[in-house]
Amino acid sequence: MENKTSTKVITGLARFSYANVHEPKSINGGDAKYSVSLIIPKSDIKTIQEIKAAIENAKQDGKSKFGGKIPASLKTPLRDGDAERPEDEAYKNSFFLNANSKDKPGLVDKNVRPILDPENVYSGVYGKASITFYAFNTNGNKGIACGLGNLQIIKDGEPLSGRSRAEDDFATAEEDDFLS
């Protein structure tokens, strides 16, 4: 039987950006966390609907953190790439959300085998994510956050680092004969 108040979602195929899944990092002096930004195509209606439902469930579950009622203005993690990152091609026709965790995410390949080489998980790779939504009320900020569970890498993608690959920068070198 399906859990009607689930706050957990297994996404469809998403592109990983700002993939920080090997070592936890501190942002603005906060606790060190593992994190990834999931870029989800707007065409993946099933995943978007599941995320929206999980966010609504997290709002209901979190009423006690909000003094018994859901605030009118509440920060939510699902954002529109076309509206918030119009200059970035990677976010075109997509939604995105940032997921993080103090615990290292499990990393598996498309055959559900553990990924041991950190080079296989990078910003630009495509995969699925196990994420959970929960309410927070910290220092006057109220909202729904997205917790990072596990990641499954499905296929390679163009790296999003902005850095070129050495293979693309150089041609095969002909040895120059400096003595002639």
HELIX and SHEET records of a PDB file:
HELIX    1   1 ILE A   45  ASP A   61  1                                  17    
HELIX    2   2 LYS A   63  PHE A   66  5                                   4    
HELIX    3   3 GLY A   81  GLU A   84  1                                   4    
HELIX    4   4 GLU A   89  TYR A   91  5                                   3    
HELIX    5   5 PRO A  118  ASN A  120  5                                   3    
HELIX    6   6 ALA A  166  ASP A  169  1                                   4    
SHEET    1   A 6 LYS A   8  ILE A  10  0                                        
SHEET    2   A 6 TYR A 126  THR A 138 -1                                        
SHEET    3   A 6 ALA A  14  LYS A  25 -1                                        
SHEET    4   A 6 LYS A  33  PRO A  41 -1                                        
SHEET    5   A 6 SER A  94  SER A 101 -1                                        
SHEET    6   A 6 ARG A  79  ASP A  80 -1                                        
SHEET    1   B 4 LYS A   8  ILE A  10  0                                        
SHEET    2   B 4 TYR A 126  THR A 138 -1                                        
SHEET    3   B 4 ASN A 141  LYS A 155 -1                                        
SHEET    4   B 4 LEU A 107  VAL A 108  1                                        
END                                                                             
